[in-house]
């Protein structure tokens, strides 16, 4: 009995992220069997970890070169997706960030060394989790009548 043909290259077996596979992206990040194709310059600007992994110098004479970085085991695809969604529409998070989303953003910012963003996100977490139970809540509920 013949077996179905499988890709020889394991990268071909990974699926492309449905939202963050950008046609003009030039860096591929692999996480949890998902590939994200995004903009190298944007990631390098925000992430010290990614900037350190990329080849230095810009001598690519204008030709497209796709770079693949595998962060599997270091970062979850859902956390990276949350980070990309945050940057895509930061206004959605202006007034409140759900605790699970906030934790996901902190994990991604920590793993990728988005240092300035991590500082802000941790401050947001500290607002949610008071250091003392004696302190009043920021928005106490009114007592039932």
N, C-alpha and C positions, 0 to 999 in steps of 0.2 A: 504494500500500500504506500503510495507516495505521500510525503509530508508536505504541508504548505511551505512555500518559500519564506524564509525569515531574513531580515536584514542582517548582513554580515557586520555592519557597523552598529554598535549598541546605541549610538547617538540617534540613529534613525528610528529606533524603537521608542524614543521619548516623544511625548506629545507637545505640540506648541500651545502656549497659553492662548486662550481664545480672545482675550482683550489686550494683553501686553506682548504681542508679537508684531512689533512695529515694522512697517515696510521699509522705513529708512533707518531702522536700528542697526548698530554696528558692533554690538557686543551681546553675546548670549550667556545668560546665567542659567545653570541647571540646578534644579532643586526638586527633590521628591518625584523624579521621572517627568518633570515638566520643564520645558525650555521657555525662557522669557527673552525676547530680543528687544533691547532698549538702546538708549543713546549712551555711548561710552563717555562722552565729555560731561554729560550731566552726572553720571555715577561717579566719575573720578573727581568732580568738583565737590561732591558731598561726602564721599566715602574715602577715608584715608586708607582703608584696607584694599579697596579696589584700585585706587591710584598707585599703591605700592606694587601691585601685581602686574600692572600694565607696562609694556615696553616703553622706555623713555624715548624722547625725541619724536618729532612729527614727520620723519622722512618717508611717508608713504606715497609721495608724489601724487596725491589726490585720488588714488585708486581705493576702492572699497576693500577693506580687510576685516573679515568677521573674526572676532576673538571669542573663545568660549571659556568660561570660568565655571568650575563645578564646586558649589558650596554645599553639596549634599552632606547631611550629618552635622552641619554647622548652623544651618538656618532652615526653617520650614518654608515651603512654597507659600503657604497661607500668610505668613508674616511678611514675606517679600511683596506679595500681592497687596496686602494692606498698606504697606509703605508706598507703593506705586500709586495706589488709589488716593492716598493722603496728598501726595504731591500733585496729582492730576486735578484734584478739586479741593484745595485747602480751605475754602470757604465753608465747606460742609462740616468742618470741625471747629469752626470759629467759636461757638458758644459752649459746646459740650462734646466731650469724647466719651463714648461708652467705655466702661472699665475693661472689657475684653479687647476692644479695639486698641485702647491705650497700652495694655500689656503687650499686644502683638507688635505695636509700633516700637515700644521700648526694646523688645527682643531683637527686632530687625536693626534698629539704630545701634544697639550695642554690638551685635555680631559684625556689622559692616563698618563700624567706627564712624557713624554719622554723629560726631561728637556734639556739635552745637544743638542739633535736634534732640539728642538724648538728654541734654541738660534741661531743655524746656519741657520735654515729656515727663521727666522725673518730677519736676516741679508741679506739673499737672496732677501726677499721681499723689504727691504729698498733700495737695489740696483735697483730694478725695479721701485720703486716709489720714485723719488727724493723728497727731503723735500722742495725744492724751484724751482719755475718755471724759475728762473733766471739762474740756473745751466745748463751747457750744457749737452746734452744726451751723454751717454757713447759711443754709435755708431751712430752719426748723419748721416742722409741720405745725399748723395751728391745732390746738386741742379741739377735740370733738365737742360739739355743743350739746 
